[in-house]
């Protein structure tokens, strides 16, 4: 005790404090102040560290890539994030679904339908997609094989887990559905819930019995009721009904999108990875969508509280160009960057955490766009991925939630529609045509059975020079009845859209591929889907299509063309609007209305 008193006196003397009791109290006060200052500094440095990575100039991206590539640890260690913010207390008061009918006039300006909602489920569409990098100069590196499969990766423990203000995750058994393609089935007499496509999270559904919803949520529920009760026989001269599974449902859904949908675009992220669209080449779809979305004044809002969807405007093509480590054959640096980005916006803003990312979407056409979401569970499972590589066999693309993005090869960005069109049926002398490099599992089989064996089946590895000098690749497509679209390394192929551009009926050979806009389009009306195992029967399958049926299919391809065109200024029902509608439609598919 004596020693303690002497120590206290010495400290008090150093601090200029007199008396035992007063000295101890002031010393404790000083310790508390120092501790608080240290905590404040740590918080500041943590936030600064995170924001640094996403506000850094592009010159630092290479060093970021090198750090990731050379890291000997399992995960890149960056400054830890503070816990995610809770939902903003300034949100508009939330009203229960029971008040939907009485408040909808204020919300939308139209009465609420009395019909119960129905689930317009996408039909099964087995196909496997391919990557067609080879035909187009400057896009394909023959020395770089496809990515090696990577083990499942978990988010870095240095980052705080993303939380939500919603109720905990729930598992849901399969629910009864109403077939979207069945136009004769009457509306259900009882409520039919939408099954959630994600059984590990309830972030993608509206659980009306226990959650109070924002005004934007109520608007989505209203739109879903309107679409489900759409009368049959709606007529629109701009829509060719045979192309659609249910043209009335599509028309009503499109009208609801034009009337209601608002999108907020995150400004965060360094250029050129963000907000820098590339408008040429085979990955142009993501660039054109980004450009037209960011220029749009009808759907884009500056106030995120008014948004139904949140767009993360990065380019998978730019990620590949700036973050990929040459000869590494791994997308890991890209995945780490996106993991860090999502953790940053979930800590900086409340919007991700409100739905665990279910109302957020990305648009990426590079083959790796799907794989780069693997290191963030909520980005992979909950966010809507509009990607060209729509392969359901790999467990990343989720049918009914994610969107199959058409891969469009744009040769002239200033004139995206240059050269579009084809010959009439009477002048299409070639039964089937394909030319392309050999990669993937399907094309070698195709050539083994058909190369050089049949005059009607023009199947080549690369178009021979003596033939190309007389008739180009494009002229072959314009002169063929059927254009073969086999998968390559991946399932997506620009040939599918090229066939539509050149009015050639596409023949898709890619098991497990989700065809673009399958939620609304009837692909059997204008294309042929052939299972990989049936390649030896390919000619018999094509000859089995009567001239009358083929003529109708080819006419439908010409009618379909407008839905796959990029316009410098978007037009109704064009490709920009079709992509946005698919994202909107799939978001509604996640809403559970009772």
C-alpha positions in Angstrom: 0.0 0.0 0.0 2.8 2.3 0.9 4.5 1.7 -2.5 1.2 2.4 -4.2 0.8 5.7 -2.4 4.4 6.7 -3.4 3.6 5.9 -7.0 0.4 7.9 -6.9 2.2 10.9 -5.4 4.9 10.7 -8.1 2.4 10.5 -10.9 0.4 13.3 -9.4 3.5 15.4 -9.1 4.4 14.8 -12.8 0.9 15.7 -13.8 0.8 18.8 -11.6 -2.0 17.3 -9.4 -2.1 17.5 -5.7 -3.7 15.1 -3.2 -4.2 11.3 -3.5 -7.9 11.3 -4.3 -7.8 14.2 -6.8 -4.7 12.8 -8.4 -6.2 9.4 -9.1 -9.4 10.9 -10.5 -7.6 13.2 -12.8 -5.3 10.4 -13.9 -8.3 8.3 -14.8 -9.8 11.2 -16.7 -6.6 11.5 -18.7 -6.6 7.8 -19.5 -10.2 8.0 -20.7 -9.4 11.0 -23.0 -6.4 9.2 -24.5 -8.5 6.0 -25.1 -11.2 8.0 -26.8 -8.8 9.8 -29.0 -7.2 6.6 -30.1 -10.6 5.1 -31.0 -11.5 8.1 -33.0 -8.2 8.0 -34.9 -8.7 4.3 -35.6 -12.2 4.9 -37.0 -11.0 7.7 -39.2 -8.0 5.8 -40.5 -10.3 2.8 -41.3 -12.7 4.8 -43.2 -10.0 6.6 -45.0 -8.3 3.4 -45.9 -11.4 2.0 -47.5 -12.4 5.1 -49.4 -8.8 5.4 -50.7 -9.1 2.3 -52.8 -12.2 3.5 -54.5 -11.2 7.1 -55.0 -7.6 6.4 -56.1 -6.5 7.6 -59.6 -6.3 4.9 -62.3 -2.5 5.0 -62.1 -2.7 3.2 -58.8 -4.8 0.3 -60.2 -1.7 -1.5 -61.5 -0.1 -1.4 -58.1 -3.3 -2.7 -56.6 -3.3 -5.6 -59.1 0.3 -6.4 -58.3 -0.3 -6.4 -54.5 -3.1 -8.9 -55.0 -1.1 -11.1 -57.4 2.0 -11.2 -55.1 0.2 -11.6 -51.9 1.2 -14.9 -50.2 -1.8 -14.9 -47.9 -5.2 -16.4 -48.7 -6.8 -12.9 -48.9 -5.6 -9.4 -49.5 -5.5 -7.5 -46.2 -6.9 -4.0 -46.4 -8.0 -1.7 -43.6 -11.0 -3.1 -41.8 -14.4 -1.5 -42.3 -16.6 -0.1 -39.7 -19.9 -2.0 -39.1 -22.5 -1.3 -41.9 -24.8 1.6 -41.2 -28.4 0.9 -40.3 -31.2 2.1 -42.5 -31.5 5.8 -42.5 -33.9 7.2 -39.9 -35.0 9.8 -42.3 -36.8 7.3 -44.5 -40.5 8.0 -45.3 -42.9 6.2 -42.9 -43.5 2.6 -43.9 -47.0 1.4 -44.4 -48.2 -2.2 -44.2 -49.4 -4.0 -47.3 -53.0 -3.8 -45.9 -53.0 -0.1 -46.7 -51.9 -0.7 -50.3 -55.3 -0.2 -51.8 -56.2 3.0 -50.0 -52.9 4.7 -50.8 -52.2 3.5 -54.3 -54.0 6.5 -55.9 -51.5 8.7 -54.3 -48.7 6.4 -55.3 -49.5 5.7 -58.9 -52.7 7.5 -59.8 -54.7 4.3 -60.7 -57.0 2.0 -58.8 -55.6 -1.3 -57.4 -56.8 -4.4 -59.2 -58.7 -6.9 -57.1 -57.3 -10.0 -58.9 -54.8 -12.0 -56.9 -51.2 -12.2 -58.2 -49.8 -15.0 -60.2 -46.2 -16.2 -60.8 -45.1 -15.9 -64.4 -42.4 -18.4 -64.2 -39.8 -18.7 -67.0 -40.1 -21.9 -69.0 -37.4 -24.5 -69.0 -34.9 -23.8 -71.7 -32.0 -26.3 -71.7 -29.0 -25.0 -73.6 -25.2 -24.5 -72.9 -23.5 -21.3 -73.9 -20.2 -20.5 -75.6 -17.5 -17.9 -75.9 -16.8 -16.7 -79.4 -13.7 -14.7 -79.0 -11.9 -16.4 -81.9 -13.4 -15.0 -85.1 -12.9 -11.3 -84.3 -9.4 -9.8 -84.6 -8.0 -8.1 -81.5 -10.4 -9.7 -79.0 -9.1 -13.3 -78.6 -5.7 -14.3 -77.2 -5.1 -17.9 -78.4 -2.3 -18.3 -75.8 -4.7 -17.7 -72.9 -6.8 -20.8 -72.1 -10.0 -20.5 -70.1 -9.8 -19.9 -66.4 -9.0 -22.8 -64.2 -11.8 -23.7 -61.7 -11.1 -21.9 -58.4 -12.1 -23.2 -55.0 -14.9 -21.4 -53.2 -13.6 -18.3 -51.4 -15.0 -16.7 -48.3 -14.9 -12.9 -47.6 -11.9 -11.7 -45.8 -12.3 -11.7 -42.0 -10.8 -8.2 -42.0 -14.1 -6.9 -43.3 -17.2 -6.5 -41.2 -20.1 -8.8 -42.4 -22.9 -7.1 -44.2 -26.1 -7.0 -42.1 -29.6 -6.1 -42.9 -32.5 -4.4 -41.2 -34.9 -7.1 -42.5 -35.8 -10.3 -40.6 -33.3 -13.2 -40.5 -32.8 -15.6 -43.5 -35.6 -18.1 -44.0 -35.7 -21.3 -46.1 -38.8 -21.7 -48.2 -40.2 -24.9 -49.8 -41.1 -24.8 -53.5 -44.4 -22.9 -54.1 -47.0 -23.6 -56.7 -46.6 -21.4 -59.8 -48.7 -20.3 -62.7 -47.0 -21.0 -66.1 -46.2 -17.7 -67.7 -46.6 -19.3 -71.2 -50.1 -20.5 -70.5 -52.4 -17.8 -71.9 -55.6 -19.9 -71.4 -55.3 -20.6 -67.7 -57.7 -18.4 -65.7 -56.4 -16.2 -62.9 -56.0 -18.2 -59.6 -58.7 -17.9 -57.1 -56.3 -18.0 -54.2 -53.1 -16.1 -53.5 -50.1 -17.7 -55.2 -46.8 -16.7 -53.6 -43.7 -16.1 -55.6 -41.0 -18.6 -54.5 -37.7 -17.1 -53.7 -34.9 -18.3 -56.0 -32.5 -18.1 -53.0 -33.2 -20.5 -50.3 -30.5 -19.2 -48.0 -31.8 -15.6 -47.8 -35.1 -13.9 -47.6 -33.6 -10.7 -49.0 -35.2 -11.3 -52.4 -38.8 -11.6 -51.2 -41.5 -9.4 -49.7 -42.8 -11.0 -46.5 -45.9 -8.9 -46.2 -47.1 -10.4 -43.0 -44.2 -9.3 -40.8 -42.4 -6.4 -42.5 -43.5 -2.8 -43.1 -42.5 -1.5 -46.4 -41.2 1.7 -48.0 -43.2 3.5 -50.6 -41.0 2.1 -53.4 -41.7 -1.4 -52.1 -45.5 -0.8 -52.3 -45.1 0.5 -55.8 -43.4 -2.8 -56.8 -46.2 -4.8 -55.2 -48.8 -2.7 -57.0 -47.0 -3.3 -60.4 -46.9 -7.0 -59.8 -50.6 -7.1 -59.1 -51.3 -5.1 -62.3 -49.1 -7.4 -64.4 -50.7 -10.6 -62.9 -54.2 -9.3 -63.8 -53.4 -8.2 -67.3 -56.3 -9.0 -69.6 -55.6 -11.2 -72.6 -55.6 -9.8 -76.1 -53.8 -6.6 -75.5 -52.8 -5.2 -79.0 -49.8 -3.2 -79.8 -48.8 -2.6 -83.4 -45.1 -2.4 -82.4 -45.2 -6.0 -80.9 -45.4 -9.2 -83.0 -47.4 -11.5 -80.7 -46.0 -14.9 -82.0 -42.6 -13.8 -80.6 -43.8 -13.8 -77.0 -44.9 -16.3 -74.5 -47.7 -14.0 -73.5 -47.7 -10.6 -75.3 -50.3 -9.2 -72.9 -48.2 -9.9 -69.8 -45.2 -8.4 -71.5 -47.0 -5.3 -72.7 -48.5 -4.6 -69.2 -45.1 -5.3 -67.5 -43.4 -2.9 -70.0 -46.0 -0.2 -69.3 -45.6 -0.6 -65.5 -41.8 -0.3 -66.0 -42.2 2.9 -68.0 -44.6 4.3 -65.4 -42.9 3.3 -62.2 -39.3 2.2 -62.4 -36.5 4.5 -61.0 -32.8 3.6 -60.9 -30.1 5.1 -58.8 -26.5 4.8 -60.1 -23.7 4.8 -57.6 -21.1 7.5 -58.4 -18.4 5.7 -56.4 -15.5 3.9 -58.2 -12.4 4.9 -60.1 -12.2 5.3 -63.8 -11.7 3.5 -66.1 -13.1 0.5 -64.1 -16.4 2.5 -63.5 -18.4 4.8 -65.8 -16.2 4.1 -68.8 -18.2 2.3 -71.5 -16.5 0.5 -74.4 -18.8 0.5 -77.4 -17.1 -1.8 -79.8 -16.2 -5.5 -80.0 -17.9 -8.6 -78.8 -18.4 -7.3 -75.2 -20.1 -4.1 -76.3 -23.4 -5.0 -74.6 -22.2 -3.9 -71.2 -20.8 -0.6 -72.6 -23.9 0.3 -74.6 -26.1 -0.4 -71.6 -23.9 1.7 -69.3 -23.7 4.6 -71.7 -27.5 4.7 -72.3 -28.4 4.1 -68.7 -26.2 6.9 -67.4 -27.6 9.3 -70.1 -31.2 8.4 -69.3 -33.5 10.9 -67.8 -36.7 8.9 -67.6 -35.5 6.1 -65.3 -32.5 7.5 -63.5 -33.0 9.5 -60.2 -30.5 11.4 -58.1 -32.4 10.7 -54.9 -31.7 7.1 -53.9 -34.7 7.0 -51.6 -36.9 7.1 -54.7 -35.1 4.2 -56.4 -36.4 0.7 -56.9 -33.1 -0.6 -58.3 -29.4 0.3 -57.7 -26.9 0.1 -60.6 -23.2 -0.7 -59.9 -21.8 0.9 -63.1 -18.5 -1.0 -63.5 -17.2 -2.8 -66.6 -16.2 -6.4 -66.4 -14.2 -5.8 -69.6 -12.3 -2.9 -67.9 -11.7 -5.1 -64.8 -10.2 -7.7 -67.1 -8.0 -5.2 -68.9 -6.6 -3.4 -65.8 -6.6 -6.0 -63.0 -5.9 -9.3 -64.6 -2.3 -10.6 -64.0 -0.9 -11.8 -67.3 -0.5 -15.6 -67.6 -2.0 -16.2 -64.2 -5.2 -17.7 -65.6 -7.1 -16.5 -62.5 -9.8 -13.9 -62.0 -8.9 -13.6 -58.3 -7.7 -10.0 -58.4 -11.0 -9.0 -60.0 -13.0 -10.9 -57.4 -11.1 -9.3 -54.5 -11.6 -5.8 -56.0 -15.4 -6.3 -56.3 -15.6 -7.8 -52.9 -13.9 -4.7 -51.5 -16.2 -2.4 -53.5 -19.4 -4.0 -52.3 -18.1 -3.9 -48.7 -17.4 -0.2 -49.2 -20.8 0.8 -50.5 -22.5 -1.4 -47.9 -20.6 0.5 -45.1 -21.0 3.9 -46.7 -24.7 3.8 -47.6 -27.7 2.0 -46.1 -29.2 0.8 -49.4 -27.4 -2.5 -49.8 -28.1 -3.6 -46.3 -31.8 -3.0 -46.6 -32.2 -6.0 -48.9 -28.8 -7.6 -48.7 -28.2 -6.5 -52.3 -31.4 -8.0 -53.8 -32.4 -4.6 -55.4 -28.9 -4.0 -56.8 -27.7 -5.1 -60.3 -24.7 -5.3 -62.4 -24.3 -5.6 -66.2 -21.2 -7.5 -67.5 -20.6 -9.2 -70.8 -17.0 -10.5 -70.4 -16.9 -14.2 -69.8 -15.5 -13.6 -66.3 -18.3 -11.3 -65.2 -20.1 -14.2 -63.5 -17.0 -15.6 -61.8 -15.8 -12.4 -60.3 -18.8 -12.3 -57.9 -17.8 -15.4 -56.1 -15.9 -13.8 -53.2 -18.9 -11.9 -51.9 -21.8 -14.2 -51.0 -24.5 -11.5 -51.2 -23.2 -10.2 -54.5 -23.3 -13.7 -55.9 -26.6 -14.9 -54.4 -28.7 -11.9 -54.1 -27.8 -9.1 -56.5 -29.2 -9.4 -60.1 -26.5 -10.3 -62.5 -27.1 -9.3 -66.1 -24.3 -11.3 -67.8 -23.6 -12.9 -71.2 -22.2 -16.0 -69.6 -25.6 -17.3 -68.4 -24.7 -20.9 -67.6 -26.9 -22.5 -64.9 -24.7 -25.6 -64.6 -22.0 -23.7 -62.6 -24.3 -22.7 -59.7 -23.5 -19.0 -60.0 -26.1 -17.8 -62.5 -29.6 -18.2 -60.9 -32.4 -18.6 -63.4 -35.4 -16.4 -62.5 -33.2 -13.9 -60.7 -30.3 -13.2 -63.0 -30.6 -12.0 -66.6 -29.1 -13.5 -69.7 -27.5 -10.5 -71.5 -27.3 -10.8 -75.3 -23.8 -10.7 -76.6 -23.6 -8.2 -79.5 -20.6 -7.8 -81.7 -20.4 -4.1 -82.7 -18.0 -3.4 -85.5 -18.7 0.3 -85.9 -19.7 2.0 -82.6 -20.7 5.2 -84.4 -23.1 3.1 -86.6 -24.1 0.1 -84.5 -26.7 -1.0 -87.1 -24.4 -0.9 -90.1 -24.8 -3.9 -92.4 -27.9 -5.3 -90.8 -30.2 -7.3 -93.0 -30.2 -10.4 -95.2 -31.4 -12.1 -98.3 -35.0 -13.4 -98.8 -35.7 -17.1 -98.2 -35.7 -17.8 -102.0 -32.0 -16.7 -102.2 -30.7 -18.5 -99.2 -29.0 -21.4 -100.9 -27.0 -22.8 -98.0 -28.7 -25.0 -95.5 -26.4 -24.4 -92.5 -23.2 -22.4 -91.9 -20.5 -22.2 -89.2 -16.9 -21.0 -89.2 -14.8 -20.5 -86.1 -11.8 -21.5 -84.1 -11.8 -24.7 -82.1 -12.2 -24.2 -78.4 -14.6 -25.7 -75.9 -16.1 -29.2 -76.0 -18.8 -28.7 -78.7 -17.0 -27.4 -81.8 -14.6 -30.3 -82.2 -17.6 -32.6 -82.2 -19.4 -30.4 -84.7 -16.5 -30.5 -87.1 -15.7 -34.1 -86.7 -19.2 -35.0 -87.9 -19.8 -32.3 -90.6 -16.7 -30.6 -91.9 -16.3 -31.3 -95.6 -18.8 -34.2 -95.6 -21.9 -32.5 -97.0 -22.4 -29.7 -99.5 -25.5 -28.4 -97.7 -23.6 -28.2 -94.4 -20.9 -25.5 -94.7 -19.0 -26.2 -91.5 -15.5 -24.8 -91.2 -12.8 -24.3 -88.6 -11.8 -21.0 -90.0 -13.2 -19.8 -93.3 -10.7 -20.8 -96.0 -9.1 -17.9 -97.8 -10.1 -19.2 -101.2 -13.8 -19.3 -100.0 -13.6 -16.0 -98.0 -12.3 -14.2 -101.1 -15.5 -15.0 -102.9 -18.0 -14.8 -100.0 -17.2 -13.3 -96.7 -18.2 -14.6 -93.3 -21.1 -12.1 -93.1 -22.3 -12.9 -96.6 -22.4 -16.6 -95.7 -24.7 -15.8 -92.8 -26.9 -13.6 -95.0 -27.1 -16.5 -97.6 -27.8 -19.4 -95.2 -31.1 -20.7 -94.0 -29.7 -21.7 -90.6 -26.7 -20.3 -88.7 -25.0 -22.7 -86.3 -24.2 -21.1 -82.9 -22.2 -23.6 -80.9 -20.7 -22.9 -77.5 -16.9 -22.3 -77.1 -15.1 -22.1 -73.8 -18.3 -20.5 -72.3 -21.9 -20.7 -73.3 -22.4 -17.2 -74.6 -21.9 -16.5 -78.3 -22.3 -13.3 -80.4 -23.4 -15.5 -83.3 -26.9 -15.8 -81.9 -27.5 -12.0 -82.2 -25.5 -11.9 -85.4 -27.9 -14.5 -86.9 -30.8 -12.3 -85.9 -29.1 -9.2 -87.5 -28.6 -11.1 -90.8 -32.1 -12.7 -90.7 -30.7 -16.2 -90.4 -32.5 -18.7 -88.1 -30.1 -19.4 -85.2 -29.4 -23.0 -84.2 -28.1 -22.9 -80.6 -26.0 -25.8 -79.4 -25.0 -25.2 -75.8 -26.5 -27.2 -73.0 -27.5 -25.3 -69.8 -27.5 -21.9 -71.5 -30.3 -19.5 -70.4 -31.4 -17.8 -73.6 -31.7 -14.0 -73.5 -35.2 -12.7 -72.5 -36.5 -16.2 -72.0 -38.9 -14.8 -69.4 -40.9 -13.2 -72.2 -39.7 -14.5 -75.6 -40.8 -17.8 -77.2 -37.5 -18.9 -78.7 -39.1 -21.9 -80.5 -40.9 -19.4 -82.8 -37.6 -18.1 -84.4 -34.8 -20.5 -83.4 -33.8 -24.1 -83.1 -32.2 -25.5 -79.9 -30.2 -28.7 -80.4 -28.9 -30.8 -77.6 -25.1 -31.4 -77.8 -25.7 -35.2 -78.0 -27.8 -34.7 -81.1 -25.0 -33.1 -83.2 -24.8 -36.2 -85.4 -28.5 -35.8 -86.3 -28.1 -32.1 -87.0 -29.0 -32.2 -90.7 -32.0 -34.5 -90.2 -33.3 -32.1 -87.5 -33.0 -29.1 -89.9 -34.5 -30.9 -92.9 -37.3 -32.0 -90.6 -38.5 -28.4 -90.5 -41.0 -27.8 -93.3 -40.6 -25.0 -95.8 -43.8 -23.4 -94.4 -42.6 -23.5 -90.9 -39.1 -22.3 -91.8 -40.6 -19.3 -93.7 -42.6 -18.4 -90.6 -39.5 -18.7 -88.4 -37.4 -16.6 -90.8 -40.1 -13.9 -90.9 -40.2 -14.0 -87.0 -36.5 -13.4 -87.0 -37.0 -10.2 -89.0 -39.7 -9.1 -86.7 -37.5 -9.9 -83.7 -34.6 -7.8 -84.9 -35.8 -4.5 -83.4 -35.6 -6.0 -79.9 -31.9 -6.7 -80.3 -30.7 -3.4 -81.8 -28.7 -0.7 -80.1 -29.9 2.8 -80.9 -27.8 5.9 -80.2 -31.0 7.3 -78.8 -33.0 4.5 -77.2 -36.4 3.6 -78.8 -39.3 1.7 -77.3 -38.8 -2.0 -77.1 -35.2 -1.9 -78.3 -32.3 -3.8 -76.8 -31.6 -1.2 -74.0 -35.2 -1.3 -72.9 -35.4 -5.1 -73.2 -32.4 -5.5 -70.9 -33.8 -3.1 -68.4 -37.2 -4.8 -68.6 -35.6 -8.2 -67.8 -33.9 -6.7 -64.7 -37.2 -5.1 -63.7 -39.2 -8.2 -64.4 -36.8 -10.5 -62.4 -36.8 -8.1 -59.5 -40.6 -8.4 -59.5 -40.2 -12.1 -59.6 -38.5 -11.9 -56.2 -41.4 -10.0 -54.6 -43.7 -12.1 -52.5 -47.2 -10.6 -52.3 -49.9 -12.2 -50.2 
